[in-house]
């Protein structure tokens, strides 16, 4: 059902069983999948492709031009998967031609009130951004990561899978998988044990991740020096391989 007070561009493609509230604007070159709920006073601009079952609360703004001075009006995109929730005043900006021209969000994510996803970001699945968390341009956030309220993430930072940032953290370097950080600037504190338990990681896997964390952060070794030991642990515990691969591939360097 589309409210008579909504404005929907004729070129927009609206799927089946989509509800659009009053005073919402859906612009040209927007594709919205089945079973989406779009509340009142929402703005969705294109080019944008949005999957099924997403919910957009009032005053969220999706697909707006990015806040990058290099942007000159090129056709760039937002792509959103399925079953995401965008709460009040959440903003998601399109990409830039200096990257892949795409801001991409996966599925089953929760973006709480006043969160911001900047241009060229890549957000995986089952991610949570708590109230007022913001990620700058070109940031990657992997599956199951949680960003606490008021977290700020510097451009080009990579947040690993199952990582956790405490409220008001300022993240200036990459956060490896499974690691909890806090502070300004953010520093490693422990592994995300409770999150791993909730996701049914075995006791053995959690213990292996904890040993890998201690090797990386508590042994006095540099990241390069710790890597051979992580690789050896990974032979028996593939979860550690995930951490080792991340550290080896980090371009900004990991939090310390």
Secondary structure, 3 states (H helix, E strand, C coil): CECCCCEECCCCEECCCCEECCCCEECCCEEECCCCEECCCCEECCCEEECCCCEECCCCEEEECCCCCCCCCCCCEEEECCCCEECCCCEEECCCCCCCCEEEECCCCEECCCCEECCCCEECCCCEECCCCEECCCCEECCCCEECCCCEECCCCEECCCCEECCCCEECCEECCCEEEEEECEEEEEECHHHHHHCCCCHHHHHHHHHHHHHHHCCCCCHHHHHHHHHHHHCCCHHHHHHHHHHHHCCCCECC
